[in-house]
């Protein structure tokens, strides 16, 4: 009879735990990676939308700053629109509208004629409205592929 015994190899209990934890970690990584990527893409899209909104509003402010220089530039609606368009050159589909209106210092309305405000002086304001189109990077189910972003600025004319 053969009395030789094969030695029994003892495995350390921590080694068994490490092997099972490695498989669990891979599974967790596989499940969470798409979720993290989806959150990252969503954050990028929201950042792009906020940036476009800032650009559209800045273009409106550039237009009113041109128009608020004097009474002559306040009536130059084309000049205000061009100033807004020049400021927003990187905005796809940027449209602008410019206008001016008057009120009396006492709060009554005015048609921008010098004789309108008896007993008070006339206040002239310029207003520029801008709109731009935001195109999302991906088509999301249930959400539109593009959004309209608008901006508005009003400023009193220096007199």
Helices and strands as residue ranges (DSSP letters): H 13-67, H 71-74, H 77-87, E 95-104, E 109-110, E 122-135, E 146-156
